[in-house]
Amino acid sequence: MSTDTLVTLAGRTVLACAPDGPRICGGDDATDVIGAALGHGVELVVLPVRRLAVEFFTLRTGVAGEVVQKFANYRLRLVVLGDIAGHVTRSTTLRDFVVEADRGGQLWFVDTLAALEERLRVETLRQDAGGR
């Protein structure tokens, strides 16, 4: 099993979780990841999509809300990394959730670390310009 690593993207240090780490099936399962993030002093956690239980992508289960809220309670931003097209094509509710999440700053869905780095770069430029 590989380990979580600290990665610098667009001048920010983020915790990149290992793809083969423990599966996140609810808020309690996120506790170790949150502890690691807080221990490293980062504000953003990158979690590979394969670490999330399939229930995360079925919104009526409440798993996504529980996990995202847990990160928000600790003032941590969450990025789900990887291809979620299969999940999104099966659920318009999930598609709408992803679109709304990507408009905000608490939860993002990105395909690659390069895409995340670009989003962070744009976010920094907007903040430096005094906008959002």
C-alpha positions as CSV (number, residue, x, y, z in Angstrom):
1,M,0.0,0.0,0.0
2,S,1.4,3.4,-0.9
3,T,1.2,6.4,1.4
4,D,-0.4,9.8,1.3
5,T,1.9,12.5,0.1
6,L,2.3,16.2,0.3
7,V,2.3,17.8,-3.1
8,T,2.7,21.5,-4.1
9,L,0.2,22.7,-6.6
10,A,0.1,26.3,-7.7
11,G,2.2,27.3,-4.7
12,R,0.0,25.5,-2.2
13,T,0.8,22.4,-0.3
14,V,-2.0,19.8,-0.4
15,L,-2.4,16.3,0.9
16,A,-2.7,13.8,-2.0
17,C,-4.2,10.6,-0.6
18,A,-2.9,7.3,-1.9
19,P,-5.3,5.6,-4.4
20,D,-5.1,2.3,-2.6
21,G,-5.8,3.6,0.9
22,P,-8.8,2.7,3.0
23,R,-12.2,3.2,1.4
24,I,-14.3,6.1,2.6
25,C,-17.8,4.9,3.3
26,G,-19.0,7.7,5.6
27,G,-17.9,10.6,7.8
28,D,-16.2,8.4,10.4
29,D,-14.0,6.8,7.7
30,A,-12.8,10.3,6.8
31,T,-11.4,10.9,10.2
32,D,-7.9,9.5,9.6
33,V,-7.6,11.5,6.4
34,I,-8.7,14.7,8.2
35,G,-6.2,13.9,11.0
36,A,-3.4,13.6,8.5
37,A,-4.4,16.8,6.8
38,L,-4.5,18.7,10.1
39,G,-1.2,17.2,11.2
40,H,0.5,18.5,8.1
41,G,-1.2,21.9,8.3
42,V,-2.8,21.7,4.9
43,E,-6.2,23.1,3.9
44,L,-6.9,21.0,0.9
45,V,-7.2,17.2,0.5
46,V,-7.1,15.4,-2.8
47,L,-9.0,12.1,-2.6
48,P,-8.9,9.6,-5.5
49,V,-12.4,8.7,-6.7
50,R,-11.6,5.0,-6.1
51,R,-11.2,5.6,-2.4
52,L,-14.9,6.6,-2.2
53,A,-17.6,4.0,-1.7
54,V,-20.1,3.7,-4.5
55,E,-22.7,5.0,-2.1
56,F,-21.0,8.4,-2.1
57,F,-22.3,8.8,-5.7
58,T,-25.9,7.9,-4.8
59,L,-26.9,11.1,-3.1
60,R,-30.0,9.7,-1.4
61,T,-27.7,7.6,0.8
62,G,-26.4,10.7,2.5
63,V,-22.8,9.5,2.3
64,A,-21.6,12.4,0.2
65,G,-23.2,15.0,2.5
66,E,-21.8,13.3,5.6
67,V,-18.2,13.1,4.2
68,V,-18.3,16.7,2.7
69,Q,-19.7,18.1,6.0
70,K,-17.0,16.3,8.0
71,F,-14.3,18.0,6.0
72,A,-16.1,21.4,6.2
73,N,-16.4,21.1,10.0
74,Y,-12.6,21.0,10.1
75,R,-12.3,23.8,7.5
76,L,-10.7,21.5,5.0
77,R,-11.4,21.6,1.3
78,L,-12.0,18.3,-0.5
79,V,-11.1,17.5,-4.1
80,V,-12.3,14.3,-5.6
81,L,-9.7,13.2,-8.2
82,G,-10.6,11.0,-11.1
83,D,-13.2,10.2,-13.7
84,I,-16.7,10.2,-12.4
85,A,-18.4,10.3,-15.8
86,G,-20.0,6.8,-15.3
87,H,-21.6,8.0,-12.1
88,V,-22.8,11.3,-13.5
89,T,-24.3,9.8,-16.6
90,R,-26.6,7.6,-14.4
91,S,-27.9,10.4,-12.2
92,T,-29.0,13.9,-13.1
93,T,-29.2,14.7,-9.4
94,L,-25.5,13.8,-9.0
95,R,-24.6,15.8,-12.1
96,D,-26.3,18.8,-10.7
97,F,-24.6,18.3,-7.3
98,V,-21.2,18.1,-9.1
99,V,-21.9,21.3,-11.1
100,E,-22.9,23.2,-8.0
101,A,-19.9,21.9,-6.0
102,D,-17.5,22.9,-8.7
103,R,-18.9,26.5,-8.5
104,G,-17.9,26.8,-4.9
105,G,-14.7,26.3,-3.0
106,Q,-15.4,23.5,-0.5
107,L,-15.7,20.5,-2.8
108,W,-14.3,20.1,-6.4
109,F,-14.3,17.2,-8.8
110,V,-11.4,17.2,-11.2
111,D,-10.0,14.5,-13.6
112,T,-6.3,15.2,-13.1
113,L,-3.8,16.9,-10.8
114,A,-2.9,19.2,-13.7
115,A,-6.6,20.3,-13.9
116,L,-6.6,20.9,-10.1
117,E,-3.4,22.9,-10.3
118,E,-4.9,25.1,-13.0
119,R,-8.1,25.7,-10.9
120,L,-5.9,26.6,-8.0
121,R,-3.9,29.0,-10.1
122,V,-7.0,30.7,-11.4
123,E,-8.4,30.9,-7.9
124,T,-5.2,32.6,-6.6
125,L,-5.3,35.1,-9.5
126,R,-8.9,36.0,-8.6
127,Q,-8.1,36.3,-4.9
128,D,-5.1,38.5,-5.7
129,A,-7.3,40.7,-7.9
130,G,-9.8,41.0,-5.0
131,G,-12.6,39.0,-6.7
132,R,-14.0,35.6,-6.4
